[in-house]
Amino acid sequence: MTGIIAAFTKRKSDPGLDREILKLAWPAITEMVLHTFIWVVDTTMVGRLGAEALSAVGLSGSVYWNAVWVFSAVSIGAMAIVARFIGAEDVRGAAHSAGQALIISIMLGVAFTVGTHFSAPLIFRIGGFEKNVTIMGIDYLRIVGAGSVLLVLTKVGTGILRGAGDTRTPMFIAICGNTINALGDYVLIFGLMGFPRLGVKGAAIATLVANVIAGILTIIALFSKKSKLPISVRDLLRIDIPVMKTLANLSAPSAMEEVLMSTARILSSFMVTSLGTVAFAAHQVTMAAESLSFMPGSGIATAAGVLVGQNLGAKEPSRARAVVYRSIRYAVIVMGGCALIFFAIPKIVVSFFTGDPEVMLLASTCLQIAGLEQIFIGVADTFRGSLRGAGDTRSALRITAVGAWLIRLPVVAVIIYVFHLPLPAVWLGICLEWVVRAWLGSRYFACDNWEHIKV
């Protein structure tokens, strides 16, 4: 892999650059881990209620959180534009563009809320689940979906703050949201401290409250006079069509990328349902466990994207390139550590998500296989984040399209429907997808087209 080789052999040490990357990366990693924890905590606690409840929350959470990234894709364009303005030392231009991004996020959030409510029954009808699973899943999806406006705004606001070089504020907001969600899950799912035992509904209510409070905190942070990028009310009252077009041009490929990636994950999950309830539950547990490992790599990719955008805004493309290769080095080290954990103690990791012996055994095997793809995930995500930060969202879209639709879906379909192989074989197919994505990322980055993207 040329990206890995370049990261470890061709780049000289740059302590100043390393400090910049790590300064942005560690809060972003923490924030992303915490955001993922909302679904993970729901899955973990609901897993104690049995395979049916786990399947309901597993599919609902998978569909919903994948859709969140589609509707909040404008955060990618917002981060790229804000980072460019900050790099060029134009704070007013950055704030104005951020305001336009928030207007778009509110409109998308309303559409997402309505769509979630009416599409919930259809999702479970397509999956062909048992009646109990369907009822619980629809309730969960509709309750969580009620807070979609503020959740989308939080995601876009996070992109704005990151573009300005502030990754700590989103981290603190995530800490608050996750604390509320965890406490809410604990008392509402199991009926403790005088609250009624609500089961799956309790998990949904806790997530809804956490998302609403996180959204309110994000609004306060964006409009605070102490913010690195103070946005004024007038930035929301005047619609700037040219800026919105720029945001749309940058964000549309990212939205399509998320659609392709999310749809591929959902369709592959539907395919897994044909392997039975235990296999599907094990699949959901493996994805929940692995999702935690995604976050360190994604945090490093976020830092790389912000610094690439800022350095391009400052007319320093060579330094932007150095950022990427230094970031890949960190991604390989961190994701390699995650791989070792998955190889060495899969049963311990899986035990946090389920107590069902059959599900634990199958998920442990799949998690060990998932360890094979960790380094490739880190490399692929760093290249993708860097291309997005540069505004080259079209190349990132192509990489995802090939990986998800030309590799993952056909391979999983052949494994399940042609060769009739069990769940571990499915995870081997998913590994192949990430190898291809990492290779494509290195090829697109080497072409240098990203240096000349105008935002």
C-alpha positions as CSV (number, residue, x, y, z in Angstrom):
1,M,0.0,0.0,0.0
2,T,1.7,3.2,-1.3
3,G,0.0,5.4,1.3
4,I,1.3,3.4,4.2
5,I,4.8,3.1,2.7
6,A,4.9,6.9,2.1
7,A,3.7,7.7,5.6
8,F,6.4,5.6,7.2
9,T,9.4,6.1,4.9
10,K,9.1,9.3,2.9
11,R,8.1,11.9,5.4
12,K,10.5,13.6,7.7
13,S,9.6,14.3,11.3
14,D,7.8,17.6,11.9
15,P,7.0,18.1,15.6
16,G,5.0,21.3,14.9
17,L,2.8,19.5,12.4
18,D,2.4,16.5,14.7
19,R,1.2,18.9,17.5
20,E,-1.4,20.4,15.2
21,I,-2.7,17.1,14.2
22,L,-2.9,15.7,17.7
23,K,-4.4,18.9,19.1
24,L,-7.3,18.6,16.7
25,A,-7.5,14.8,16.6
26,W,-7.8,13.8,20.3
27,P,-11.0,15.9,21.0
28,A,-12.4,14.7,17.6
29,I,-11.7,11.1,18.5
30,T,-13.3,11.5,21.9
31,E,-16.3,13.2,20.5
32,M,-16.9,10.5,17.8
33,V,-16.5,7.7,20.3
34,L,-19.1,9.4,22.5
35,H,-21.5,9.9,19.6
36,T,-21.2,6.3,18.7
37,F,-21.7,5.4,22.3
38,I,-25.4,6.6,22.1
39,W,-26.2,3.7,19.7
40,V,-23.7,1.4,21.5
41,V,-25.1,2.0,25.0
42,D,-28.7,1.5,23.6
43,T,-27.6,-1.8,22.0
44,T,-25.7,-2.9,25.1
45,M,-28.5,-2.3,27.6
46,V,-31.3,-3.5,25.2
47,G,-29.2,-6.7,24.6
48,R,-30.0,-7.7,28.1
49,L,-33.7,-7.9,27.1
50,G,-33.1,-10.7,24.5
51,A,-32.4,-11.3,20.8
52,E,-35.7,-9.8,19.6
53,A,-35.2,-6.5,21.4
54,L,-31.5,-6.5,20.2
55,S,-32.6,-7.1,16.6
56,A,-35.2,-4.3,16.8
57,V,-32.8,-1.7,18.1
58,G,-30.0,-3.0,16.0
59,L,-31.8,-2.5,12.7
60,S,-33.5,0.8,13.8
61,G,-30.3,2.2,15.0
62,S,-28.4,1.1,11.9
63,V,-31.0,2.7,9.6
64,Y,-31.4,5.9,11.6
65,W,-27.7,6.7,12.3
66,N,-26.8,5.9,8.7
67,A,-29.5,8.3,7.5
68,V,-28.3,10.9,9.9
69,W,-25.0,11.2,8.0
70,V,-26.9,11.6,4.7
71,F,-29.0,14.4,6.0
72,S,-26.1,16.1,7.7
73,A,-23.7,15.9,4.8
74,V,-23.8,19.6,4.4
75,S,-21.4,19.6,7.4
76,I,-18.7,18.4,5.0
77,G,-19.2,21.4,2.7
78,A,-19.4,23.7,5.7
79,M,-16.2,22.4,7.2
80,A,-14.3,22.7,3.9
81,I,-15.5,26.3,3.3
82,V,-15.0,27.5,6.9
83,A,-11.5,25.9,7.0
84,R,-10.5,27.7,3.7
85,F,-11.8,31.1,5.1
86,I,-10.0,30.5,8.4
87,G,-6.8,29.6,6.6
88,A,-7.1,32.9,4.6
89,E,-7.8,34.7,7.9
90,D,-11.3,35.8,6.8
91,V,-13.3,35.2,9.9
92,R,-16.4,37.2,8.7
93,G,-16.6,35.2,5.5
94,A,-16.4,32.0,7.5
95,A,-19.2,33.0,9.9
96,H,-21.4,34.1,7.0
97,S,-20.9,30.7,5.2
98,A,-21.6,28.9,8.5
99,G,-24.9,30.7,8.9
100,Q,-26.0,29.6,5.4
101,A,-25.1,26.0,6.3
102,L,-27.3,26.2,9.4
103,I,-30.3,27.4,7.4
104,I,-29.9,24.4,5.1
105,S,-29.5,22.1,8.1
106,I,-32.8,23.2,9.6
107,M,-34.7,22.5,6.4
108,L,-33.1,19.1,6.0
109,G,-33.8,18.3,9.6
110,V,-37.5,18.9,9.2
111,A,-37.6,16.7,6.1
112,F,-35.7,14.0,8.0
113,T,-38.1,14.1,11.0
114,V,-41.2,13.7,8.8
115,G,-39.5,11.0,6.6
116,T,-38.5,8.9,9.6
117,H,-42.0,8.8,11.1
118,F,-43.7,7.7,7.9
119,S,-41.0,5.3,6.6
120,A,-40.5,3.3,9.8
121,P,-43.2,0.6,9.1
122,L,-41.8,0.1,5.5
123,I,-38.3,-0.5,6.7
124,F,-39.3,-3.4,8.9
125,R,-41.8,-4.7,6.3
126,I,-38.9,-5.0,3.8
127,G,-36.7,-6.7,6.4
128,G,-39.4,-9.4,6.9
129,F,-39.0,-9.4,10.7
130,E,-41.2,-11.2,13.3
131,K,-44.1,-9.2,14.6
132,N,-42.6,-8.4,18.0
133,V,-39.4,-7.2,16.5
134,T,-41.3,-5.0,14.0
135,I,-43.4,-3.4,16.7
136,M,-40.5,-2.6,19.0
137,G,-38.4,-1.3,16.0
138,I,-41.0,1.0,14.7
139,D,-41.6,2.6,18.1
140,Y,-37.8,3.0,18.6
141,L,-37.3,4.6,15.2
142,R,-40.2,7.0,15.5
143,I,-39.3,8.2,19.0
144,V,-35.7,8.8,18.2
145,G,-36.6,10.4,14.9
146,A,-38.6,13.1,16.6
147,G,-35.4,14.9,17.5
148,S,-33.9,14.8,14.1
149,V,-34.0,18.6,13.5
150,L,-31.7,19.3,16.4
151,L,-29.5,16.2,15.7
152,V,-28.8,17.4,12.1
153,L,-28.1,20.9,13.4
154,T,-25.7,19.4,15.9
155,K,-23.8,17.5,13.2
156,V,-23.6,20.6,10.9
157,G,-22.7,22.8,13.8
158,T,-19.9,20.4,14.7
159,G,-18.6,20.6,11.1
160,I,-18.5,24.4,11.4
161,L,-16.7,24.4,14.7
162,R,-14.2,21.9,13.3
163,G,-13.5,24.0,10.2
164,A,-12.7,26.8,12.6
165,G,-10.2,24.6,14.4
166,D,-12.4,24.0,17.4
167,T,-12.7,20.3,18.1
168,R,-13.0,20.7,21.9
169,T,-16.4,22.2,22.1
170,P,-18.1,19.4,20.1
171,M,-16.3,17.0,22.5
172,F,-17.8,18.6,25.6
173,I,-21.3,18.7,24.0
174,A,-20.9,14.9,23.2
175,I,-19.9,14.3,26.8
176,C,-23.1,15.9,28.0
177,G,-25.3,14.1,25.5
178,N,-23.8,10.7,26.3
179,T,-24.1,11.2,30.0
180,I,-27.8,12.0,29.7
181,N,-28.3,9.1,27.3
182,A,-26.6,6.5,29.5
183,L,-28.4,7.6,32.7
184,G,-31.7,7.7,30.8
185,D,-31.1,4.2,29.4
186,Y,-30.3,2.9,32.8
187,V,-33.5,4.1,34.5
188,L,-36.0,3.9,31.6
189,I,-35.1,0.5,30.1
190,F,-35.1,-1.4,33.4
191,G,-37.5,0.8,35.4
192,L,-35.2,2.0,38.2
193,M,-35.3,4.9,40.6
194,G,-39.1,5.1,40.4
195,F,-39.3,5.3,36.6
196,P,-41.5,2.8,34.7
197,R,-39.9,-0.2,32.9
198,L,-40.1,0.9,29.3
199,G,-37.7,-1.5,27.6
200,V,-36.9,-0.5,24.0
201,K,-39.1,2.6,24.3
202,G,-37.0,3.7,27.2
203,A,-33.9,3.5,25.2
204,A,-35.5,5.6,22.4
205,I,-36.7,8.3,24.9
206,A,-33.3,8.5,26.5
207,T,-31.6,9.0,23.0
208,L,-34.2,11.6,22.0
209,V,-33.6,13.7,25.2
210,A,-29.9,13.4,24.7
211,N,-30.1,14.6,21.1
212,V,-32.3,17.6,22.0
213,I,-30.0,18.8,24.7
214,A,-26.9,18.4,22.5
215,G,-28.7,20.4,19.8
216,I,-29.4,23.2,22.3
217,L,-25.8,23.3,23.5
218,T,-24.6,23.4,19.9
219,I,-26.7,26.5,19.2
220,I,-25.4,28.2,22.3
221,A,-21.8,27.4,21.3
222,L,-22.2,28.7,17.7
223,F,-23.8,32.0,18.8
224,S,-21.6,32.6,21.8
225,K,-19.4,35.7,21.7
226,K,-16.6,33.5,23.0
227,S,-16.7,31.2,20.0
228,K,-13.8,31.0,17.6
229,L,-16.4,31.7,14.9
230,P,-19.2,33.9,16.4
231,I,-22.2,33.7,14.1
232,S,-24.7,36.5,14.2
233,V,-28.5,36.3,13.8
234,R,-28.2,38.3,10.6
235,D,-26.3,35.4,9.1
236,L,-29.5,33.3,9.4
237,L,-31.9,36.0,8.3
238,R,-30.4,36.6,4.8
239,I,-30.3,33.8,2.3
240,D,-27.1,34.0,0.1
241,I,-27.8,31.9,-3.0
242,P,-24.2,31.9,-4.3
243,V,-22.9,30.6,-0.9
244,M,-25.7,28.0,-0.7
245,K,-24.9,26.8,-4.2
246,T,-21.2,26.4,-3.2
247,L,-22.3,24.5,-0.1
248,A,-24.6,22.3,-2.3
249,N,-21.9,21.6,-4.8
250,L,-19.5,20.5,-2.1
251,S,-22.1,18.6,0.0
252,A,-24.2,16.9,-2.7
253,P,-21.4,14.4,-3.5
254,S,-21.0,13.8,0.2
255,A,-24.7,13.2,0.7
256,M,-24.7,10.8,-2.2
257,E,-21.7,9.1,-0.8
258,E,-23.5,8.6,2.5
259,V,-26.6,7.3,0.7
260,L,-24.5,4.7,-1.2
261,M,-22.6,3.7,1.9
262,S,-25.6,3.6,4.2
263,T,-27.8,1.8,1.7
264,A,-25.1,-0.8,1.1
265,R,-24.8,-1.4,4.9
266,I,-28.6,-1.6,5.2
267,L,-29.0,-3.9,2.2
268,S,-26.2,-6.2,3.4
269,S,-27.9,-6.3,6.9
270,F,-31.2,-7.3,5.1
271,M,-29.2,-10.1,3.4
272,V,-27.9,-11.3,6.7
273,T,-31.5,-11.6,8.1
274,S,-31.8,-14.7,5.8
275,L,-29.2,-16.4,8.0
276,G,-31.5,-16.3,11.0
277,T,-32.2,-14.2,14.2
278,V,-29.1,-15.3,16.0
279,A,-26.9,-14.5,13.0
280,F,-28.5,-11.1,12.6
281,A,-28.1,-10.3,16.3
282,A,-24.5,-11.4,16.1
283,H,-24.0,-9.2,13.1
284,Q,-25.4,-6.2,14.9
285,V,-23.3,-6.9,18.0
286,T,-20.1,-7.1,15.8
287,M,-21.0,-3.8,14.0
288,A,-21.6,-2.1,17.3
289,A,-18.3,-3.3,18.8
290,E,-16.4,-2.5,15.6
291,S,-18.0,1.0,15.4
292,L,-15.9,2.0,18.4
293,S,-12.7,1.2,16.5
294,F,-13.9,3.4,13.6
295,M,-13.8,6.5,15.8
296,P,-10.0,6.9,16.4
297,G,-9.4,6.6,12.7
298,S,-12.3,9.0,11.9
299,G,-11.0,11.5,14.5
300,I,-7.5,11.5,12.8
301,A,-9.2,11.8,9.4
302,T,-11.2,14.8,10.7
303,A,-8.0,16.6,11.9
304,A,-6.4,15.9,8.6
305,G,-9.3,17.3,6.7
306,V,-9.4,20.5,8.7
307,L,-5.7,21.1,8.4
308,V,-5.7,20.3,4.7
309,G,-8.5,22.9,4.1
310,Q,-6.8,25.5,6.3
311,N,-3.4,25.0,4.6
312,L,-4.9,25.2,1.1
313,G,-6.6,28.5,2.2
314,A,-3.2,29.7,3.3
315,K,-1.8,28.7,-0.1
316,E,0.5,26.0,1.3
317,P,-0.4,22.8,-0.6
318,S,2.9,21.1,0.2
319,R,2.2,21.4,3.9
320,A,-1.3,20.1,3.3
321,R,0.2,17.0,1.7
322,A,2.5,16.5,4.7
323,V,-0.5,16.6,7.0
324,V,-2.1,13.7,5.2
325,Y,0.9,11.4,5.4
326,R,1.6,12.2,9.0
327,S,-2.0,11.5,9.8
328,I,-1.9,8.2,8.0
329,R,1.0,7.2,10.3
330,Y,-1.1,7.9,13.4
331,A,-4.1,6.1,11.9
332,V,-2.1,2.9,11.2
333,I,-0.7,2.9,14.7
334,V,-4.0,3.5,16.4
335,M,-6.1,1.2,14.2
336,G,-3.4,-1.5,14.5
337,G,-3.9,-1.3,18.3
338,C,-7.7,-1.8,17.8
339,A,-6.9,-4.9,15.6
340,L,-4.8,-6.4,18.4
341,I,-7.7,-6.0,20.9
342,F,-10.1,-7.7,18.5
343,F,-7.8,-10.6,17.9
344,A,-6.8,-11.1,21.5
345,I,-10.0,-10.6,23.6
346,P,-13.1,-10.7,21.2
347,K,-15.3,-12.5,23.8
348,I,-14.6,-9.8,26.4
349,V,-15.5,-7.1,23.9
350,V,-18.6,-8.8,22.7
351,S,-19.8,-9.5,26.3
352,F,-20.4,-5.8,26.8
353,F,-23.2,-6.0,24.1
354,T,-24.9,-9.3,24.8
355,G,-25.2,-12.2,27.3
356,D,-26.7,-14.7,24.8
357,P,-24.2,-17.6,24.5
358,E,-25.0,-18.3,20.8
359,V,-24.8,-14.7,19.8
360,M,-21.5,-14.2,21.8
361,L,-19.8,-17.1,20.2
362,L,-20.7,-16.1,16.6
363,A,-20.0,-12.4,17.2
364,S,-16.6,-13.2,18.7
365,T,-15.5,-15.0,15.6
366,C,-16.7,-12.2,13.4
367,L,-15.0,-9.6,15.5
368,Q,-11.6,-11.4,15.1
369,I,-12.2,-11.3,11.3
370,A,-13.0,-7.6,11.6
371,G,-9.6,-7.1,13.1
372,L,-8.1,-7.8,9.7
373,E,-9.6,-4.7,8.2
374,Q,-8.7,-2.1,10.9
375,I,-5.5,-0.7,9.4
376,F,-7.2,-0.5,5.9
377,I,-10.1,1.4,7.5
378,G,-7.7,3.9,9.0
379,V,-5.9,4.5,5.8
380,A,-9.1,4.7,3.7
381,D,-10.8,7.1,6.1
382,T,-7.7,9.4,6.3
383,F,-7.5,9.7,2.5
384,R,-11.3,10.3,2.3
385,G,-11.3,12.9,5.1
386,S,-8.4,14.7,3.5
387,L,-10.1,14.8,0.1
388,R,-13.3,16.1,1.7
389,G,-11.3,18.8,3.6
390,A,-9.8,19.9,0.3
391,G,-13.3,20.2,-1.2
392,D,-12.7,17.2,-3.5
393,T,-15.9,15.4,-2.4
394,R,-16.4,13.9,-5.8
395,S,-13.3,11.7,-5.5
396,A,-14.4,10.6,-2.1
397,L,-17.8,9.7,-3.6
398,R,-16.2,7.5,-6.3
399,I,-14.1,5.6,-3.7
400,T,-17.2,4.8,-1.7
401,A,-19.3,3.9,-4.8
402,V,-16.7,1.3,-5.9
403,G,-16.2,-0.1,-2.4
404,A,-19.8,-0.3,-1.3
405,W,-21.6,-1.2,-4.5
406,L,-19.1,-3.0,-6.7
407,I,-17.4,-4.9,-3.8
408,R,-19.5,-5.2,-0.6
409,L,-22.9,-5.9,-2.0
410,P,-22.0,-8.3,-4.8
411,V,-19.6,-10.2,-2.6
412,V,-22.0,-10.5,0.3
413,A,-24.8,-11.6,-2.0
414,V,-22.6,-14.3,-3.6
415,I,-21.5,-15.5,-0.1
416,I,-25.1,-15.8,1.2
417,Y,-27.2,-16.7,-1.8
418,V,-24.8,-18.6,-4.0
419,F,-22.4,-20.4,-1.7
420,H,-24.7,-20.4,1.4
421,L,-21.9,-19.6,3.7
422,P,-22.3,-18.5,7.4
423,L,-21.8,-15.0,8.9
424,P,-18.0,-15.2,9.3
425,A,-17.7,-15.4,5.5
426,V,-19.7,-12.3,5.2
427,W,-17.2,-10.4,7.3
428,L,-14.4,-11.6,5.2
429,G,-16.2,-10.0,2.2
430,I,-16.5,-6.8,4.1
431,C,-12.7,-6.9,4.8
432,L,-12.1,-7.0,1.0
433,E,-14.2,-3.8,0.6
434,W,-11.9,-1.8,2.9
435,V,-8.7,-3.1,1.2
436,V,-10.1,-1.8,-2.1
437,R,-11.1,1.6,-0.5
438,A,-7.7,2.1,1.0
439,W,-6.0,1.4,-2.4
440,L,-8.3,3.7,-4.3
441,G,-7.8,6.5,-1.7
442,S,-4.0,6.4,-2.2
443,R,-4.5,6.5,-6.0
444,Y,-6.9,9.5,-6.0
445,F,-4.7,11.4,-3.5
446,A,-1.6,10.8,-5.6
447,C,-3.3,12.5,-8.6
448,D,-3.0,15.9,-7.0
449,N,-6.4,17.1,-8.3
450,W,-7.5,18.0,-4.8
451,E,-4.9,20.8,-4.6
452,H,-6.7,22.7,-7.3
453,I,-10.3,22.5,-6.0
454,K,-11.9,25.9,-5.5
455,V,-14.4,26.5,-2.8
